[in-house]
Amino acid sequence: MLRISGVTVPENKRLEIALTSIYGVGRPRALSVLSQLGIDEGKRPSQLSAGEENALREMIEKFAVEGELKRQISAHIRRLKDIKSYRGSRHAKHLPARGQRTKTNSRTTRGNVRKTMTSGKRKLEKT
């Protein structure tokens, strides 16, 4: 059982996919780490030797992953809110911060899921 940064890596998946279960490690980073270490990306985590596991663990823990990365991101957002920037105010209101439209999209983010408008005429009931 391979554990990296407090996360148990799934044993039954290919290594390049299994490493993406760690927050902060995507496919490109997983592939680059595996190529630097010379490990085949098609290998399963259960097939790794102890030396390969340790090398992989050390290499990934050099990056900011899991809790450390989440703290960094929340600190950046907190800084934007403290300096009262536009992006910070959008984060505070739970609205899109990168220029997306809000008239028709982002309904779940805004919290008001509206019903589709009808023609306005009521259908006559048959008796």
JOTA-V23564 format. One record per helix or strand of 3 or more residues. SS is the DSSP state (A for helix, B for strand). FROM is the first residue (numbers start at 0). TO is the last residue. If there is no record, write none. Layout:
ss->[SS	SS]
from->[FROM	FROM]
to->[TO	TO]
This chain:
ss->[A	A	A	A	A	A	A]
from->[14	26	44	49	66	85	106]
to->[20	36	46	59	81	91	109]
